[in-house]
Amino acid sequence: MLDDGHVPVLLDEALAALAIDPDGTYVDATFGRGGHARAILDRLGPAGRLVAIDRDPAAEAAARGLSDSRFEFVRAWFSEIPATLAARDIVTIDGALLDLGISSPQIDDPERGFSLRGDGPLDMRMDPTRGESAAAFLARADVRELTEVIRDYGEERFAQSIARAIVAARAHDPVLRTRQLATLVAQAVRTRPRGDWHQDPATRTFQALRIHVNRELEELALTLPRIVPLLRGGARLAAISFHSLEDRIVKRFFRQSSQPYGGDPRLARLPIRADALPGAPLALVGRAIRASEREIGVNPRARSATLRIAERTAHPLPAGFADRVVEAAR
């Protein structure tokens, strides 16, 4: 546990997944508050190197407290990893870790607008200097766009009712506060399916807006094929996801990239013998890993975490591999 109370999820499993070489170069693509990064540094030797990336200014502030000559923090979106490494003359890496979703400190700060627990401005941007806030989106989107976002990113069955309630409410007053939105959603939903009684009615709507505002699924879909060309043979790519939309993208990408046609569906449909197809650029490592009951007892956030691992093979990449975009959830 870190000083701010943040507990890194699947810490031991992530370290084992990376199979860390003490002299290797690694990327922590989602620094957060540095829990995984500190553990990676503990496993690296004097010649090892770790580059950490995060778009959150609070993560940048936390990184200033990590004084280590082997470590460098870069404020960037993780789809910018290739340019980030190229600027540091890093051609290949020995492993990369993506700890997706939102961190506990982000949720706990009401001024960030992520949480239902307190009242705060409806911002929800991980990088407050870029993009449109949740409040700005709610102010301009029509019923159709709101419905699509809440339905597709929140998997919310009452998406249209919620969208209509937001549009009706903003005709009188702008929707600017977290508690204001939570109340609107609760009034629009009224009843929940039996299995959702433990969950606040606005949870799915808040998740949907956060994913949309931060382009989380699009970022992930861009990033995965951009990381693979940076991995040297035997290097590991590990991704921790926290909901089915993220995990679906990771699972699909790993599965396709571990096929003999290199994830190119056009080759899969051609009448070519399997042994004549180009080799797969990735190999799956084990099955999906989930948190133990012991970890969940200490850190309830770990309940929804899924870790998937793939290893770079010696096979060359298919043409245009880095330019592909994994199909996102929408």
C-alpha positions in Angstrom: 0.0 0.0 0.0 1.2 3.5 -0.8 1.2 6.5 1.5 -2.0 7.8 0.0 -3.8 4.5 0.7 -3.8 3.3 -3.0 -3.3 -0.4 -3.3 -1.9 -1.7 -6.6 -4.1 -4.4 -8.0 -2.7 -7.8 -8.9 0.8 -6.6 -8.0 2.6 -9.9 -7.6 0.8 -11.4 -10.6 1.8 -8.4 -12.8 5.4 -8.7 -11.8 5.4 -12.4 -12.5 3.7 -11.7 -15.9 6.5 -9.3 -17.0 9.2 -11.9 -16.1 11.5 -9.0 -15.3 15.1 -9.0 -16.6 17.2 -7.0 -14.1 19.0 -5.3 -17.0 15.9 -4.8 -19.1 14.0 -1.7 -20.2 10.3 -1.6 -19.3 7.3 0.7 -19.8 4.6 1.3 -17.1 2.0 2.7 -19.4 -0.3 3.8 -16.6 1.7 5.1 -13.7 -1.2 6.1 -11.5 0.3 6.6 -8.1 3.4 4.4 -8.8 2.6 1.2 -7.1 3.5 -1.1 -10.0 6.4 1.2 -11.0 8.0 1.0 -7.6 7.8 -2.8 -7.5 9.3 -3.0 -11.0 12.2 -0.8 -9.9 12.8 -3.1 -7.0 13.3 -5.9 -9.4 15.6 -4.0 -11.8 19.4 -3.9 -11.4 21.7 -0.9 -11.9 21.5 -1.2 -15.7 17.7 -1.5 -15.8 15.4 1.2 -17.0 11.7 2.1 -16.5 9.7 4.7 -18.4 6.4 5.5 -16.9 3.5 7.3 -18.7 0.3 8.9 -17.5 -1.9 11.7 -18.7 -3.1 12.7 -15.2 -1.3 15.8 -13.6 -1.8 14.2 -10.2 0.2 11.2 -11.4 2.9 13.5 -12.6 3.0 15.1 -9.1 3.3 11.7 -7.5 6.1 10.7 -9.8 8.2 13.6 -8.5 8.5 11.8 -5.3 10.2 8.8 -7.0 13.9 9.7 -7.2 15.7 7.0 -9.1 18.2 7.4 -11.9 16.7 4.4 -13.7 13.3 6.0 -13.8 11.7 8.6 -16.0 8.1 9.8 -16.0 6.4 11.3 -19.1 3.1 13.1 -19.1 1.4 11.6 -22.2 -1.5 9.5 -23.4 -0.4 5.9 -23.7 -1.2 5.8 -27.4 1.8 8.2 -27.6 4.2 5.5 -26.4 6.1 5.0 -29.7 6.9 8.7 -29.9 7.7 8.9 -26.2 10.3 6.1 -26.5 11.7 7.3 -29.8 12.4 10.7 -28.2 14.5 8.9 -25.7 16.3 6.7 -28.3 14.6 3.6 -27.0 14.1 1.2 -29.9 12.9 -1.9 -28.2 11.7 -2.8 -24.7 11.6 -5.9 -22.5 8.0 -5.5 -21.3 5.1 -3.2 -20.9 2.3 -3.0 -18.3 -1.1 -1.4 -18.8 -3.2 -1.0 -15.6 -6.4 0.3 -17.2 -9.4 2.3 -15.9 -9.5 4.7 -13.0 -7.4 4.8 -9.8 -8.7 5.0 -6.3 -7.2 8.5 -5.7 -9.0 9.8 -8.7 -12.3 8.5 -7.4 -11.6 9.8 -3.9 -11.1 13.4 -5.0 -14.5 15.0 -5.5 -13.1 17.9 -7.5 -12.2 15.4 -10.3 -15.9 14.6 -10.8 -15.4 10.8 -11.1 -17.2 9.7 -8.0 -20.8 9.4 -6.7 -19.6 9.6 -3.1 -19.3 13.4 -2.8 -20.4 16.5 -4.7 -18.0 18.0 -7.3 -17.8 19.5 -10.7 -18.7 17.1 -13.6 -15.2 17.1 -15.2 -14.1 13.4 -15.4 -11.1 14.1 -17.6 -7.9 12.3 -16.6 -6.0 15.1 -18.4 -7.9 18.3 -17.5 -6.0 20.2 -20.1 -7.2 18.2 -23.1 -10.6 17.4 -24.4 -14.2 18.0 -23.4 -15.4 17.8 -19.8 -18.4 15.6 -18.9 -20.4 18.8 -18.2 -19.6 20.2 -21.6 -20.6 17.0 -23.3 -23.9 16.8 -21.4 -24.6 20.4 -22.4 -24.3 19.8 -26.1 -25.2 16.2 -26.9 -28.7 15.3 -28.1 -30.8 12.5 -26.9 -29.5 10.1 -29.5 -25.8 10.6 -28.7 -26.4 10.6 -25.0 -28.3 7.3 -25.3 -25.6 5.7 -27.4 -22.8 6.7 -25.0 -24.7 5.6 -21.9 -25.9 2.4 -23.5 -22.7 1.3 -25.2 -20.1 2.4 -22.6 -22.2 1.9 -19.5 -24.2 -1.1 -20.7 -27.2 0.6 -19.2 -30.6 -0.7 -20.1 -32.3 2.5 -19.2 -30.0 4.7 -21.3 -32.8 6.4 -23.3 -34.8 7.3 -20.3 -31.7 8.8 -18.7 -30.7 10.7 -21.8 -34.2 12.2 -22.0 -34.1 13.2 -18.4 -30.8 15.0 -18.9 -32.0 16.9 -21.9 -35.2 17.9 -20.1 -33.3 19.0 -17.0 -30.7 21.1 -18.8 -33.5 23.1 -20.5 -34.0 24.7 -17.1 -30.5 24.5 -15.5 -27.1 23.2 -16.8 -26.0 19.9 -15.4 -22.8 20.8 -13.8 -22.4 18.7 -10.6 -22.0 15.1 -9.8 -24.7 14.9 -7.2 -27.1 16.8 -9.6 -26.5 14.1 -12.3 -26.8 11.2 -9.8 -30.2 12.5 -8.7 -31.4 12.9 -12.3 -30.4 9.4 -13.1 -32.0 7.9 -10.0 -35.3 9.7 -10.8 -35.1 8.4 -14.4 -34.3 4.8 -13.5 -36.6 4.4 -10.5 -36.2 0.6 -10.4 -33.3 -1.6 -11.0 -33.0 -5.3 -12.0 -32.7 -7.5 -8.9 -29.0 -8.2 -9.4 -28.2 -4.4 -9.3 -29.8 -3.5 -6.0 -26.4 -3.2 -4.4 -25.3 -0.6 -7.0 -26.1 3.1 -7.2 -28.5 3.7 -10.1 -26.0 6.3 -11.6 -23.0 4.0 -11.5 -23.3 2.8 -15.1 -24.0 6.4 -16.4 -20.9 7.7 -14.6 -18.8 4.9 -16.1 -20.1 5.6 -19.6 -19.4 9.3 -19.4 -15.9 8.8 -18.0 -15.0 6.3 -20.8 -16.4 8.6 -23.4 -14.7 11.8 -22.2 -11.3 10.1 -21.9 -11.7 8.1 -25.1 -10.6 5.1 -23.0 -11.6 2.3 -25.4 -10.3 4.2 -28.5 -7.0 4.8 -26.7 -6.7 1.1 -25.8 -7.6 0.0 -29.3 -4.9 2.3 -30.7 -2.2 1.4 -28.2 -2.1 -2.4 -28.2 -0.9 -2.7 -31.9 1.5 0.2 -31.4 3.3 -1.5 -28.4 3.9 -4.8 -30.1 6.5 -3.5 -32.6 8.5 -2.1 -29.7 8.7 -5.5 -27.9 11.9 -7.5 -28.5 11.6 -11.3 -28.8 10.5 -12.8 -25.6 9.2 -9.5 -24.2 5.9 -9.5 -22.3 2.8 -7.3 -22.7 0.5 -7.4 -19.6 -2.8 -5.7 -19.4 -5.1 -5.4 -16.3 -8.7 -4.4 -17.2 -11.6 -3.6 -14.9 -14.7 -4.1 -17.0 -15.9 -6.2 -19.8 -15.5 -3.5 -22.5 -11.8 -3.1 -21.9 -11.2 -6.8 -21.4 -13.0 -7.6 -24.7 -10.6 -5.4 -26.6 -7.5 -6.9 -24.9 -8.8 -10.5 -25.3 -9.6 -10.0 -29.0 -6.3 -8.4 -29.8 -4.3 -11.1 -28.0 -6.3 -13.8 -29.6 -6.0 -12.4 -33.1 -2.3 -11.6 -32.8 -1.5 -15.1 -31.6 -3.0 -16.7 -34.7 -0.7 -17.9 -37.6 -2.2 -15.2 -39.9 -0.9 -12.5 -37.6 -4.3 -11.1 -36.8 -5.0 -10.2 -40.4 -8.6 -11.5 -41.1 -8.0 -11.2 -44.9 -5.4 -13.9 -44.7 -7.6 -16.1 -42.6 -10.2 -16.3 -45.4 -7.7 -17.2 -48.1 -7.2 -20.9 -49.2 -3.7 -21.1 -47.8 -2.2 -24.0 -45.8 -1.7 -23.2 -42.1 2.0 -24.0 -42.3 2.4 -21.5 -45.2 0.9 -18.6 -43.2 3.2 -16.0 -41.5 3.9 -16.8 -37.9 2.0 -15.2 -35.1 3.7 -12.1 -33.6 2.4 -12.9 -30.1 2.0 -16.0 -28.0 -0.6 -16.2 -25.2 0.9 -16.8 -21.8 -1.5 -18.8 -19.6 -5.1 -18.0 -18.9 -6.7 -14.8 -17.7 -5.7 -14.1 -14.1 -8.1 -12.7 -11.5 -7.6 -11.5 -8.0 -7.7 -14.0 -5.1 -10.3 -13.8 -2.4 -7.6 -12.7 0.0 -6.7 -9.7 -2.2 -10.3 -8.8 -2.7 -10.8 -8.8 1.0 -8.0 -6.2 1.4 -8.8 -4.3 -1.8 -12.4 -4.6 -3.0 -11.5 -2.8 -6.2 -9.6 -5.9 -7.3 -12.8 -7.9 -7.6 -13.4 -6.9 -11.2 -9.7 -7.0 -12.3 -8.6 -9.3 -15.1 -4.9 -9.7 -16.1 -4.0 -11.0 -19.6 -0.5 -11.7 -20.8 1.1 -12.2 -24.2 4.7 -12.7 -25.3 6.4 -11.4 -28.4 7.6 -14.2 -30.7 10.5 -14.2 -33.1 8.2 -14.0 -36.1 8.2 -10.7 -38.1 5.2 -8.4 -37.9 2.7 -8.4 -40.8 2.8 -5.3 -42.9 0.9 -2.4 -41.4 0.5 -4.1 -38.0 1.3 -0.9 -35.9 -1.3 1.0 -37.9 -4.2 -1.3 -37.1 -6.9 -0.3 -34.7 -8.5 -3.0 -32.6 -12.3 -2.9 -32.9 -13.6 -0.9 -30.0 -16.9 -1.5 -28.2 -19.0 0.9 -30.2 
